[in-house]
Every structure is written in C-alpha cells, then in structure tokens.
C-alpha cells in the first residue's frame, strides 16, 4: 500500500499543478507521468552504467548517449528553472526525446506522438521536478502504488471515474484466473491498463522462474499483453503505466472495440480481463455485425460480452465485471447473452459484489463473471459467492478496515499462545471476503456439499435453465431464520418489579448517606 509520506508528497505535487494553472486531472496525470517516466529512464541508464562498470564492458543499448547528458534527470534537475525549461522546450530537448524513445514505430512512440508538454512556467516545472525527485521509488511495488494513487485521482475528479477499477478487485480476479506462461491476455476496454499491469505483477510474484527462459521473456515483452482503447489520452497513460511496470512493448490498439474497425480481432486471446463501460448505448449501425449475432442490443455491457466471446479463442477464459442488471434483466437481449454463456459456453462462476465497491463515484451493484469459451457447452454447475465485504468501508470514504490477518502479522498482535485468535480470524473474514473467495475457488471440490444458506454454493445447469437463465444469487440463496425465544410476559413484568425495588433501595441508601 502507498505510505502516508508518499501520498502526502503526491498530494503536494498535485496542489502545485493546480496553483500553477493546470486543473484538469487528466492533464495533471499526463504531465506528472511524463516526468516520472523521464526520471525512470535515467534510473535505468544509471543501472546499466553500474552493471557495465562492474564487469568492465561498454553499455549495451544505452538509453542516453554522452551527447544527450543534459537531457537526463540527474543532470537537468540541478539547472536553474529557466534553463531547465529551455531544455524541455527545444526541438531536440527532454520532451521530444521521450516522444521518440525506443524503436521507430514502437507502441510507446506511436501513442506519444500527439503528446504535448503543457507545464506553463519555469517555476512550476522546477517546483514539480524537485518534489518528484524527493519521492522514494526504489522498488517496483512503490512505483506501482504511486501510479495507482495517481490514477485514483481521475476517479475522485468524477468525470473519468469509469476508467478505474479498484486495485484489490483487479488483483482478486487475476489471482483467480492465474495467468499461464503461454497466455495471450487482452482487455478490450483497457483504460489505464490496470488489469494488464496486475497480470504482469502476478507473474513476477508467483513465477519468477519463467523469466529464466528466453522464449518466455520474448513473449512477455511483445505479445502477452494487449489492450484496446479509443481514447488517445488513456492510451498514452496506459503505455507509460505498462512501461513503468517493466512491460516493454505491449500491443495497444487505438480503436472503438465494438466498431467495424475492430472486426479483424477474433479467436485471438486465451485470457480476457475487463471492466467494460456500463450504461452506454450504441446504435446498431455502430456495432460490428458478428457481435449483434450473439446479442441483439444497444446496451454496451451486453455488447462487450458478445465481443469477448468473439475475441477469445476456443478454450480461452474470461473474468469480467458486469452490472447486476446483466444477471437478471428480463429483456430478450439479457436472456439471450445469459443463455449463450450457460448453454453454449462454460460459465464457471458468479461473484456478487456489494454496491459500495465502486464508491464514491458509482453506487451500482456489480458482479464478476468467470467463463470459458467452448462453443459446445460444458456448464454443469455454476459456483456462486455472495461477497459482503472487500476490506474497505462501503461508504463514500472507502476507508481500509484494519482487522485483517496481514495487519496482525505486521504488528505482532498475536494471541498469548503466539497464534491468530479465532476472533482475529473471524474479524478478518467479516471485513474482507476476498481471501476466502480465492481459497474456496482453489478448492472447489469442498464446495459441492455446501448448503444454499452458506456464503457460496453450486447451482446446477438444469436449475439455471428452469429459472430462465437467471444468475442473480438471491434467486438461489436460502435465508436461514433463527427462532428467537422471549420470556413470558409475567416473567418480564416480575423482572421489571425487581429492578424497581432495587432502584428504590439504592435511592433510600443514598438519602440516608446524604442526611
């Protein structure tokens, strides 16, 4: 998690942009990210130089030449504000250098070509550079947390909140699908590339040994991560986000994923992770024909499900966030896409999430669907889980709830016998269901005997079909009512009289003491 120190440093820089005349959150993030990226390039060059000095060989593929020394962060940060500003603005200066970095036509160069340096004054540039220079970014986790916090600023600004999915929800989805070494991963509405970054982080955390193989490194850096996004600003931010997380040349496509221009992408990906736009509506003429054959609708949340089925290769898997209406909507299109997923494909799981997950900028109830493209059915039983807590308060503040196992381990607040107490474990589950979801998902054999009163359970294909393909968990969940026994009225009256007598006796003793 991002520390209070770094958070306050980022907030201070954000305020500096605002007082310096840049208030649009997307512009701030773009300019902020350019500077972080420039610093990162210099850090990479310093690492190359250090390694070269240790073994006594020339630097292989240097980022900067000797003639470009003045363009490096470690050099220009010490310049006077006016001179620093001049280095950014000149034709062969700092900013144009990052626009043209990498192989000609590389994904980064392609999406940076329309980038604009928009910091208006030397004073603001110097102020922001000096403050960014103070941020400790020594490890990949810190860089990831910093960038995540930056992107959260888009959401807090309101207008562009649809581009951000809570990081812990993304991580849960990635942990459940467990990306494989040969996966080709895509997000057809990638925004800032949060899902792609999380998939890369999962591999670094769980399969470092894969990087020992040259063919995997080549796959990881060129073909593994794919995103489609129509907004050019988002694509630039996504490209830098992926670069900062060590994914060198992802495939980022600047198109409307649902349009005819994207028709060529089909049967291509083995894993899709996404949170597509909700509540959108498109004319039929704007949507690629093969998607409409799967689901005849104008609603974007349904169209994207049809798109994902087209983009997945047979055997490909998908984890996608959908609004609750997709689960139980009664229109022909709603039923059509649910039937397609259950009867013609293999629907694996439905995780119902509480409505506060996307606050403060959206209160909509959502769910995560997990399915496999088979084109030949295969749904026997669908696993349902009723998530009631995600580790954060479900109000607009979304404060983290501290009673969790990791916190206990971090602080050493164990029970007297050195173990986690039942209360601590219980509190953890009640405040954050995500570890339980992943644990149960990885042990589905133990789920077969669960009752419908439990938090998770299976529903067979026949029952789903009988209920018109309804996927709302409340349709199948059973509520267990506990009988509450009360004392007889005469017993309650006798207790009240007894309390009155005791009260009168206490008052009498007080009067005697005072008298």
N, C-alpha and C positions, 0 to 999 in steps of 0.2 A: 504493500500500500504506500501511497505517496506520504511523505512525512510532513509534519507541520511546518518545518523550516522551508522545504522546497515549495510547498503550497503557498506560503506567505511570499516567497520570492517571485513566484509566477504571478500572484495577485498584484504585487507591486509593479511588475513589468506591464501587466495588463492595464493598470491605472495610468502608467506613464504614457502608453499609447493613447488612451482616452484623453488625457490632458494635453497631449501633443497634437491632437486633431484627428485621430483615427478612432472612430467609434464603432464601425461595422465589425461585428465579431468575426466574420469570415475573413475580412481583410487583415484584422489583427492576427488571426491564426496563421494566415499565409505568410505575412511578413515575419512573424515570430519564428515560424517553422523554417523559413529561408535562412535565418540567422543561426538557428540550432544546427541546420544541415551544414552550413559553412564551417561552424566550429567542429562538427563531427568529421568533416573531410580533413581538417588539419590534424585532428587527433589520429585519424587513420594514417596520415602521412608520417606523423611522429613515431607511430608504432612500427611502420615499415623501416624508418631510418634506424630505430633502435635495434630491430632484428638484423638489419644489414650490417650495422657496426659490430654486433656480437659475433657474426660469422665472417666478417671481413670481405663481403661481396657487395657489388653495386645493388641499388634498389631495383627490384623488378616491378615494372609497370607503375612508376611514380605518379601520384595524383597531381603534384605540382613540380614544375621544372625549377632550376635555380633562378631563371629569369622571372619566374612568377612568385618569387618570395614575398613581395609586397602585397599579394592577394591573399596570403594566409592569415588566419585568425590570430595566431600568435604574434604576427608582425603588425597588422593594422590596428589591433586593439590598443596599441601604445601610441598611436598617432594623435595629433591634435584633431578635434572634431571636424574642422573644415577640410583638412587633408584626407581624413578617413572618408568623409562624404564624397570627395572628389574621386577616390579610389573605387567607390561603388558606382558612381555615375558614368565614368568614362567608358568608351566603346570596348576596350579590352580590360575592363575592370572586374571587380569582385563579382558583381551580379551577373554579368554576361558570361563569366567563367562557369558559374554553376548551371546556367541555362544550357550550356553546350558540353557539359561534362559527360564522359562515357563515350561509347561508340556512337558514331553518327547514326541517327535513326533509332537509338535505344529508347526503351519505354520512358525513361526519365526525361531524355532530351525532347521527345515528342510532346509530352504533356507540359513541359516547362516553356515551350516556345512562345506561348502567349503570356507568360508571367511578367508582371510589372513591378518594378521597385517603387513603392509608394510612401516610404518614410519621408516626410516633407522637409525636415530641417536637420542640419548637422548636430544640433544639440540633442534632439530626440534620438538620433542614431547612436551617438556616443553614450547617452544615458542607458539605452537598452542593451548595447553591446557590453558595457561594464557590468550591468546587472546579470546578464546571461552568463558572463564569464565567472561569476561567483557561484553559480549552481553546480553542485557536485553531480557529475554524470559518469561516475567511474564504472558502473556495471549496467548490463542490458536491462535488468529489472527496473532500475531507476529511470532509465531513458523511456522505457515503456510506460511506467507510471506517470512520468511527466507529460508525455504526449497524450495519455488517456485523460489526464486532468485538463489539458488544453482543449481537447475535443469536447469535454463536458461543458465547456464554456459556450459552445454552439447551442447546446440543449438549453442551458439556463437563459440564453438570449431569446428563446422561444421559437422564432420563425423557422429555424432549420433543425429543430429537435428530432425530426424523423430520421436524421442521418445517424443517430447514435443509439446503440443498444447497450444496456448496462453490461459492463465488462464481466461480472460474475455469471450472468446468464449466458453470455457467449462461451465462457470457459466451461460451464456445465454441459452445453451442447457439444462442444469439441471433445470433452472428456468422455462423453457417452458414445460418440461415433468412432473415437480412437483412430485418427488418420493413419493410413498404412504407407509403407515406403513407396509403393507404386501408384498411389492415388494421384489423380489429377483433380484439383479442388477448384470450385468456382463459387462466386457469389454474384448472382445476376443483378443485384441492386446494391453494389458494394459500398457506396458512400465513401467513408474514410478508411475502408479496408479492415475494419476491426476483426471480422471473422477470419480473414486470411492471416492476419498477424497472429491471432490466437492459435490457429492451426500450426503455424511455424513455431510458436513458443512451446506448444505441446510436444512437438518432435524434439526440440532442444532439451526439454526437461526429461523426457522419457526414453529417447532413443539416440543418445549422443553417438553411439557406436555406428549408426547408419552413415555418419559423415566420414567414416574411415574409407568408404568406397567411392571411387571417382565417379562412377555412373550415377550414384545417388546424388552426389554434390551437384553434378550437371543438371539432373532432373529438378532438384530443389531450387536451383538458381535460375532456371529458364522456363520450365513448363508446368511445374507443380501448382503454382498459384495464379488464378485467373479471376478477373473482375470485370463486370460490365457496369457502366455508369454514364448517364447522359450529361451530367453537369461537369463542365471542364474544370471548375474550381475544385470540386470534390476529387476529381481525378488527380489533380496536382497534389492535393493534400494526401490522397491515398498513396501516390507514388513515393512521396517523401516518407510517409509513415512506414511503408514496407522497406525502403532503403535504410531507414534508421534502425529497423529491426533485423537487418542483415539479409534481406531477400533482395538480391541484386537486380534481376531483370524479370519481374513478374509480367504477365500478359494482362494489360489493362486496355479495355475496349471502350471507346467513347461513342456509345450508341444508346438509343432507347431499346431496352431489352425486348420489349413487346412488339416492336415495329417490324415491318417487312425487311428493313435494312439489316436485321439480325437473324434473318431466316436461315442462313447457312450454318448456324451453330446448332447442331443436333447430334444426339448419340455420341457426345464428346467427353463428358466428365464422369468420373467414378464417385465423386462426392460433392454435394452441394450443401452449403451452409448459408442461411439467409434470413433476413427480416425485411421482407419487401414492403412497399408502401401500403398503408391501409386507407380505406375510404376514398380512393381515387375512382374516377370513372372515365372511360375512353369510348369514343365512337368505334363502331365495328370496323369502319374503313381504316382506322389507325392501327388495327391489331393484325398480326400475321395470321394467315388463314389456318394453318395447322393447329394453332392454339385454340381457335374458335371451334375446331372439330372436336377437341377434347372437352371444352366447356364454353357454351354459347352464352356470353355475358359481357357486360361493360365494366364490371367491378374488378379493380386491379388485383385485390387479394386472391380472387379466384383465377384470374388470368395468369398470375405468376405461378400458381400450382400447375396449370397446364403447360406453361413454358418450361418449368423444371422437369416435367416428365419428358418433354421433347429434348432437352439438353442432356439429360442423363443417358449414359449407355446402359444396355441391359445388365442388370446386376449392380448398377450404381445405387448409392444410398443418399438420402436427403434428410436434413434436420432443418425445419423451417418454422418460424414464429407466425402465427395467424391470429386474427381477432376471433373472439368466441363465436361470432355470428357464422363463421365458416363451419363450426361444429354442428350447429343445429338449425341453420337457416332453412326455411321451408320453400324457397323458390326452386324452380326447375334446375337452375344452374348450380345451386348449392348441393342439391341431391345428386346431380349428375357427377360433380367432381368427387364427392364422398364415395359414391358407388364405384367410380373409376379406381380410386385409391384402395378400396377394400376388396372389390371383386376382381379387378383386372391386374392390380399390382399387389404388393405385400405391405399392408400397413402394420408397423411394428409396435408403435406406442403413441399415446396421447398424454402429455403432461399439462394439466390445467394449472395456470399460474394465477396468483391473486391480482386484483385490479390495480394495486398500488405499485407494481413493479416498474411501470414507466412514468411514474410521477417524478417531478412536478409538472411535466409538460404534456402528459396524457394520462387519463384515468381509465382507459379502455381495458377490459378484461381480455386476456390472451391465453394462448396455449402453444405448446411446441408439438409438432407432428414429426414422427420419425417413420420414413417409409423406404422401401426398396423397389426399384423398377424391375419388373419381371415380364410384363406383357402377357403373363399366363396365370395370374392369380397367385395364390400361396398364403393368403391370410387365413390362419386357423384360429388364433386367439390374439386379441389386441390388449396390450398392457396399459392400464390406466393408473395415473398417480395424481392425487389431489394435493398439490403444493399449497401450503398455507402460510409459509414464511420463507424468506430468501436471505435472511441475515441482516436486513435493514428494516427500519420502521416504514410502514406502508402509507405514511402521510407525505405531505409535500416536502418535508425536510429530509426524508430518506437518511436518517442518522444510522450509523452502524450499531448493531446490537452486540454488546461486548461479551455476553455469556456464551462463549464458544470454546471448544476444546483447544484450538490453537492458541487462544489467549491464555488459557490456564497453563499450557505448557510453556509459553513465553515468559509468564510472570512467576512460574513456580508455585502457583497457588493450588497445591495438591492436598488431598485428604491426609490425615495423620499417618496412614499406612503407606503413603507415597503413591497411591493410586488415584485415578479420577473417581470422584464420588458419583453415586447414582444421580444425585441432584444436578451435578455439573453436566453429566451426560444428558440428563433429561432436559435441562435448560437449553443445551446446545440444539437438541432436536426441535424443541418447540420454537426456537428463534431462527433456525436455519435448516430447512429440509433438504438442501442440495446435497450434502454428503450422504444422506440416507437414500436419496434418489439414485445417485451413482452406485452406491453399494447394492441396492436391490436390483438395479439394472444389470449389474455384473453377476448376479446370482438369481437369474430368472427361474431356475429350477425350484427354488424355495418359495416362489410366488404362487405356484399352482394351487396350493391349499388355502390361500388367504380368502377370508370372507368378504362380502361386499360392504361390511361395516368397517373394514380396515382402510388405511390411507391409500393402499394400492391393491389392485386385483386384476384378474384377466376377465375379458368378455369374449365369448366365442363368436365366430363368424355368423352362425345361424341367428343368434340373438340380435346382432347388429342389423342383419338383413330384415328381420322381423320388425325392427323399430325404424324402418325407412332410412337406414344407414346413419342414424343419429349418433354423433360422437360426443355429446355432452355428458360429462361424468355424472352429473346429477340424475340423468336418466337411469343409470345403473347402480349408483351408490345407495346403500341402505343405511338409514339412520337408526341407531340403537338408542331407544329411550330407557333411561333408568327410572325405576319406580322410586318415588320419594315418599317415605313414611313420616307422618306427623303425629305428634302426641294427641290424645283425645282432648276435646275442649275442656272437660272438667279438670284434666291434669294441668293444662296450660293456665287455667284460672287459679288453681291451687298454687302454682309456681309464682304467679303474679302476687298473690296474697302474701306468700312467704317473703318475697322481695320487699313488699310494702312494710311488713313487720320489721325486717332487718333495717330498712331505711329509717323507720320511726325510732328504733332502738338506738341507732347511731346518732340521730339528731338529739335525742334525750341526753345521751352521754356528753355531747358537745356543749349543751346548755348547762349541764352540771359543772363542766370544766371552766366555762366562762364565768358562771355565777360564783 
